[in-house]
Amino acid sequence: MQSYILNIKILHFYERIQLKKIINSILKIAFPLFLGGAILYWTYRDFDITKVGEVLLREMNYGWMLFSLFFGVLSHVFRGWRWKQTLKPLGENPKTSNCVYAIFVSYATNLLIPRIGEISRCGVLSRYDGVSFSKSLGTVVTERLIDTFCIGLITGVTLLLQMGVFSTFFHETGTDLHSFTEIFTSIHLYIVLVCVAAILVLLYLLVKRLAVFGRVKGLMKNVWAGILSLRRVKNIPLFLFYTLAIWICYFLHFYLTFYCFDFTSHLGWMAGLVMFVVGSIAVVVPTPNGAGPWHFAVISMMMLYGVGKEDAGIFALIVHGIQTLLIILLGIYGLAALPFTNKKKSV
């Protein structure tokens, strides 16, 4: 009888653990979708969605859009090439195509669960090239640190060049401390605060995930070796070229879309740089491809440059939608191409 009761308790305990895992998995998908959807709803609550179709059918310049998408693809290719370069000092030599396809897959995976793509791309190389998962994860951590430094540098330069525009933006969104008496009356502020809170939750989950890795003997040692791989990269000028090329492609991927519409074609490259910076910061918020926070940030900035709210909303919705579609298509292509290009190896 006692053993029966004990078995029942163990079964209930196991069921609670399984239920907790299921709930956590659902939340990881549902929360980003809910957050992005809520911000999108608020941003477009009074918007006439039929005008998006009119612009798509009659006004948009598809030539410029295709040109911008070319740089979107090229940025992923450069990132794949750079990743292979950081893996080489660790004794890992994956196929160049696998590195690129892994990048395609990782960005598409991030649409399902934000930041899970960093894990998935390491898994791709582990499966097809036998690359150490922990070592490749370390190189991804290094890559993210470099990306953070780059966006920080670009943001600093842009702030210096366009301080007046950013001051107006902070005031309009209620984040200007000089307008403290008005700060709690701005709905924009609460959107900013929710986004910041979501980023903090994301950081906590990432640290927690790394802590789990740390409990596995020897795994963190390999991760640390991957992080330090940059010190042993042989061709530093080539690494710097890839890094510069990645961010130039990111910028052109966004900026060239201005020429797709009459209401944004007059905006100069400096306006593009400002919106690129705020958009890059907004996609850190854990929503699918920054959906919601990205729209809010770009629309707010675009209005400061004289673009009407409705036109800015159309721009954000179309550009983000097409760029997200590109990520999905590249992810599907990467998943389809990986087994085909590695067929001989698996036989």
C-alpha positions as CSV (number, residue, x, y, z in Angstrom):
1,M,0.0,0.0,0.0
2,Q,2.8,2.4,0.9
3,S,4.6,1.6,-2.4
4,Y,1.4,2.3,-4.3
5,I,0.9,5.7,-2.6
6,L,4.6,6.5,-3.3
7,N,4.1,5.6,-7.0
8,I,1.1,7.8,-7.2
9,K,3.0,10.7,-5.7
10,I,5.9,10.2,-8.1
11,L,3.4,10.1,-11.0
12,H,1.7,13.3,-9.9
13,F,5.1,15.0,-9.4
14,Y,6.2,13.9,-12.9
15,E,2.9,15.2,-14.4
16,R,3.4,18.6,-12.7
17,I,6.9,18.8,-14.2
18,Q,5.6,17.9,-17.6
19,L,2.7,20.4,-17.3
20,K,5.2,23.1,-16.3
21,K,7.3,22.4,-19.3
22,I,4.3,22.5,-21.6
23,I,3.2,25.8,-20.1
24,N,6.7,27.3,-20.4
25,S,6.8,26.2,-24.1
26,I,3.4,27.8,-24.8
27,L,4.4,31.0,-23.1
28,K,7.7,31.2,-25.1
29,I,5.6,31.3,-28.2
30,A,2.4,33.0,-27.0
31,F,4.0,35.9,-25.1
32,P,6.1,37.4,-28.0
33,L,3.0,37.0,-30.3
34,F,0.8,38.7,-27.7
35,L,3.2,41.5,-27.1
36,G,3.8,42.2,-30.8
37,G,0.1,41.9,-31.6
38,A,-0.9,44.3,-28.8
39,I,1.6,47.0,-29.9
40,L,0.6,46.5,-33.5
41,Y,-3.1,46.8,-32.6
42,W,-2.5,50.0,-30.7
43,T,-0.4,51.5,-33.5
44,Y,-2.9,50.7,-36.2
45,R,-6.1,50.9,-34.3
46,D,-7.4,53.9,-36.4
47,F,-5.8,52.9,-39.6
48,D,-7.5,52.2,-42.9
49,I,-6.0,48.9,-43.9
50,T,-7.5,49.0,-47.4
51,K,-5.0,51.8,-48.4
52,V,-2.1,49.3,-47.9
53,G,-3.6,47.3,-50.8
54,E,-3.9,50.3,-53.0
55,V,-0.3,51.3,-52.5
56,L,0.9,47.7,-53.1
57,L,-1.1,47.5,-56.4
58,R,-0.7,51.0,-57.8
59,E,2.1,53.0,-56.2
60,M,4.9,50.9,-54.9
61,N,8.1,50.6,-57.0
62,Y,8.9,46.9,-57.0
63,G,12.3,47.4,-58.7
64,W,13.7,49.3,-55.7
65,M,12.1,46.7,-53.3
66,L,13.8,43.9,-55.1
67,F,17.1,45.8,-55.0
68,S,16.8,46.2,-51.2
69,L,16.0,42.5,-50.8
70,F,19.2,41.7,-52.6
71,F,21.2,43.4,-49.8
72,G,19.0,41.5,-47.2
73,V,20.1,38.2,-48.7
74,L,23.7,39.4,-49.0
75,S,23.9,40.4,-45.3
76,H,23.1,36.8,-44.4
77,V,25.7,35.4,-46.8
78,F,28.4,37.7,-45.3
79,R,27.4,36.6,-41.8
80,G,27.7,32.9,-42.8
81,W,31.2,33.5,-44.3
82,R,32.3,35.4,-41.2
83,W,31.0,32.6,-38.9
84,K,33.0,30.0,-40.7
85,Q,36.1,32.2,-40.2
86,T,35.6,32.3,-36.4
87,L,35.1,28.5,-36.3
88,K,38.3,27.7,-38.1
89,P,40.7,28.5,-35.1
90,L,38.7,26.0,-33.1
91,G,39.6,23.2,-35.5
92,E,36.2,23.2,-37.1
93,N,35.8,23.5,-40.8
94,P,32.2,23.3,-41.9
95,K,31.1,23.7,-45.5
96,T,30.6,27.4,-46.4
97,S,27.2,26.7,-47.8
98,N,26.1,25.0,-44.6
99,C,27.2,28.1,-42.6
100,V,25.1,30.3,-44.9
101,Y,22.1,28.0,-44.8
102,A,22.3,27.7,-41.0
103,I,22.0,31.5,-40.9
104,F,18.9,31.4,-43.1
105,V,17.3,28.8,-40.9
106,S,18.3,30.7,-37.7
107,Y,16.5,33.9,-38.7
108,A,13.4,32.1,-39.7
109,T,13.4,30.1,-36.4
110,N,13.6,33.4,-34.5
111,L,10.1,34.2,-35.9
112,L,8.7,31.3,-33.9
113,I,10.6,31.8,-30.7
114,P,12.8,35.0,-30.4
115,R,16.5,34.2,-30.0
116,I,16.1,30.5,-30.4
117,G,17.7,30.8,-33.8
118,E,21.2,31.2,-32.2
119,I,20.7,27.6,-30.8
120,S,19.2,26.2,-34.0
121,R,22.1,27.3,-36.3
122,C,24.6,25.6,-34.0
123,G,22.5,22.5,-34.2
124,V,22.5,22.7,-38.0
125,L,26.3,22.6,-38.2
126,S,26.5,19.9,-35.5
127,R,24.2,17.7,-37.6
128,Y,25.7,18.2,-41.0
129,D,29.4,18.9,-40.3
130,G,29.9,17.4,-36.8
131,V,30.8,20.8,-35.4
132,S,31.0,21.0,-31.6
133,F,27.7,22.5,-30.5
134,S,29.2,24.2,-27.5
135,K,32.1,25.7,-29.4
136,S,29.9,27.1,-32.1
137,L,27.6,28.5,-29.4
138,G,30.6,30.4,-28.1
139,T,31.3,31.9,-31.5
140,V,27.7,33.0,-31.6
141,V,28.0,34.7,-28.2
142,T,31.1,36.5,-29.6
143,E,29.2,37.5,-32.7
144,R,26.4,39.0,-30.6
145,L,28.9,41.0,-28.6
146,I,30.4,42.4,-31.8
147,D,26.9,43.2,-33.1
148,T,26.1,45.0,-29.8
149,F,29.3,47.0,-30.2
150,C,28.5,47.9,-33.8
151,I,25.0,49.1,-33.1
152,G,26.2,51.0,-30.1
153,L,28.9,52.7,-32.3
154,I,26.4,53.5,-35.0
155,T,23.9,54.8,-32.5
156,G,26.5,57.0,-30.8
157,V,27.5,58.6,-34.1
158,T,23.9,59.0,-35.2
159,L,23.0,60.7,-31.9
160,L,25.8,63.2,-32.3
161,L,24.7,64.0,-35.9
162,Q,21.0,64.1,-35.3
163,M,20.7,65.2,-31.6
164,G,17.8,67.5,-32.3
165,V,15.7,64.8,-33.9
166,F,16.3,62.3,-31.0
167,S,15.5,65.0,-28.4
168,T,12.1,65.6,-30.2
169,F,11.6,61.8,-30.3
170,F,12.3,61.4,-26.5
171,H,9.9,64.3,-25.8
172,E,7.1,62.9,-28.1
173,T,7.4,59.4,-26.5
174,G,7.3,60.8,-23.0
175,T,10.9,59.5,-22.2
176,D,12.4,63.0,-21.9
177,L,13.2,63.5,-18.2
178,H,12.8,67.3,-18.7
179,S,9.1,66.8,-19.3
180,F,8.6,64.7,-16.2
181,T,5.3,66.3,-15.4
182,E,3.9,64.9,-18.7
183,I,5.7,61.6,-18.6
184,F,2.9,59.5,-17.1
185,T,0.2,60.9,-19.4
186,S,1.9,59.5,-22.6
187,I,0.8,56.1,-23.9
188,H,4.1,56.0,-25.8
189,L,6.0,55.8,-22.5
190,Y,4.1,52.7,-21.5
191,I,4.9,51.0,-24.8
192,V,8.6,51.8,-24.3
193,L,8.5,50.5,-20.7
194,V,6.8,47.2,-21.8
195,C,9.5,46.8,-24.5
196,V,12.3,47.3,-21.9
197,A,10.7,44.9,-19.5
198,A,10.4,42.3,-22.3
199,I,14.1,42.7,-23.1
200,L,15.0,42.2,-19.4
201,V,12.9,39.0,-19.4
202,L,14.7,37.8,-22.5
203,L,18.1,38.5,-21.0
204,Y,17.1,36.6,-17.8
205,L,16.0,33.6,-19.9
206,L,19.3,33.6,-21.9
207,V,21.4,33.8,-18.7
208,K,19.3,31.0,-17.2
209,R,19.8,28.9,-20.3
210,L,23.6,29.4,-20.2
211,A,23.5,28.5,-16.5
212,V,21.9,25.1,-17.4
213,F,24.7,24.6,-19.9
214,G,27.2,25.4,-17.1
215,R,26.0,22.4,-15.1
216,V,27.2,20.0,-17.8
217,K,30.8,19.1,-17.2
218,G,33.2,20.6,-19.8
219,L,30.5,22.3,-21.8
220,M,31.2,25.9,-20.6
221,K,34.9,25.3,-21.3
222,N,34.1,24.7,-25.0
223,V,31.7,27.7,-25.0
224,W,34.4,29.9,-23.5
225,A,36.9,28.6,-26.2
226,G,34.4,29.7,-28.8
227,I,34.0,33.1,-27.3
228,L,37.8,33.6,-27.4
229,S,38.1,32.3,-30.9
230,L,38.2,35.8,-32.3
231,R,41.8,36.2,-30.8
232,R,43.0,33.4,-33.1
233,V,41.3,34.5,-36.3
234,K,44.1,34.6,-38.9
235,N,42.8,37.2,-41.4
236,I,41.6,40.0,-39.2
237,P,41.2,42.5,-42.1
238,L,38.9,40.0,-43.8
239,F,36.9,39.6,-40.6
240,L,36.6,43.4,-40.3
241,F,35.5,43.6,-44.0
242,Y,32.8,41.0,-43.4
243,T,31.6,42.9,-40.3
244,L,31.5,46.2,-42.1
245,A,29.8,44.6,-45.1
246,I,27.1,43.0,-42.9
247,W,26.1,46.4,-41.4
248,I,26.2,48.2,-44.7
249,C,23.9,45.6,-46.2
250,Y,21.6,45.9,-43.3
251,F,21.4,49.7,-43.8
252,L,20.9,49.4,-47.5
253,H,18.3,46.7,-47.0
254,F,16.3,49.2,-45.1
255,Y,17.2,52.6,-46.7
256,L,16.6,51.6,-50.3
257,T,12.9,50.9,-49.4
258,F,12.5,54.7,-49.1
259,Y,12.6,54.9,-52.9
260,C,9.7,52.4,-53.2
261,F,7.2,55.1,-52.2
262,D,6.6,58.7,-53.3
263,F,6.0,59.9,-49.7
264,T,9.5,58.6,-48.5
265,S,11.7,59.0,-51.6
266,H,12.7,62.6,-50.6
267,L,14.2,61.4,-47.2
268,G,18.0,61.5,-47.2
269,W,20.4,58.9,-46.0
270,M,20.7,60.7,-42.6
271,A,17.0,60.2,-42.0
272,G,17.5,56.6,-43.0
273,L,20.3,56.2,-40.6
274,V,18.2,57.5,-37.7
275,M,15.3,55.2,-38.5
276,F,17.7,52.3,-39.0
277,V,19.1,52.9,-35.5
278,V,15.8,53.0,-33.7
279,G,14.6,50.0,-35.8
280,S,17.7,48.0,-34.9
281,I,17.1,48.7,-31.2
282,A,13.4,47.9,-31.5
283,V,14.0,44.4,-32.9
284,V,15.8,43.5,-29.7
285,V,12.4,43.3,-28.1
286,P,11.3,39.7,-28.1
287,T,8.6,39.8,-30.7
288,P,8.6,38.0,-34.1
289,N,11.2,40.0,-36.2
290,G,10.5,43.0,-33.9
291,A,6.9,43.2,-35.1
292,G,5.1,46.0,-33.1
293,P,8.0,47.8,-31.5
294,W,9.7,48.2,-34.9
295,H,6.6,49.7,-36.4
296,F,6.1,52.0,-33.4
297,A,9.7,53.2,-33.5
298,V,9.9,53.7,-37.3
299,I,6.5,55.4,-37.6
300,S,7.3,57.8,-34.7
301,M,10.7,58.8,-36.3
302,M,9.3,59.1,-39.8
303,M,6.6,61.5,-38.6
304,L,9.4,63.7,-37.2
305,Y,10.8,64.0,-40.7
306,G,7.5,65.3,-42.1
307,V,5.9,62.1,-43.3
308,G,2.2,61.8,-42.5
309,K,1.1,59.3,-39.9
310,E,-0.9,57.2,-42.4
311,D,1.9,57.1,-45.0
312,A,4.4,56.2,-42.3
313,G,2.1,53.4,-41.1
314,I,1.8,52.1,-44.7
315,F,5.6,52.2,-45.1
316,A,6.2,50.3,-41.9
317,L,3.6,47.7,-42.5
318,I,4.6,46.9,-46.1
319,V,8.4,47.0,-45.6
320,H,8.3,44.9,-42.4
321,G,5.9,42.5,-44.0
322,I,8.0,42.0,-47.2
323,Q,11.3,41.7,-45.2
324,T,9.7,39.1,-42.9
325,L,8.4,37.2,-45.9
326,L,12.0,37.2,-47.2
327,I,13.2,35.7,-43.9
328,I,10.6,32.9,-44.1
329,L,11.5,32.1,-47.8
330,L,15.2,32.0,-47.0
331,G,14.5,29.7,-44.0
332,I,12.5,27.3,-46.1
333,Y,15.2,27.4,-48.8
334,G,17.9,26.7,-46.2
335,L,16.0,23.8,-44.8
336,A,15.4,22.3,-48.2
337,A,18.9,22.9,-49.5
338,L,20.8,21.4,-46.5
339,P,19.8,17.7,-47.0
340,F,20.4,18.1,-50.8
341,T,23.8,19.7,-50.6
342,N,24.9,17.2,-47.9
343,K,23.5,14.1,-49.7
344,K,26.9,12.6,-50.6
345,K,28.2,13.1,-47.0
346,S,25.2,11.3,-45.4
347,V,25.3,8.3,-47.8
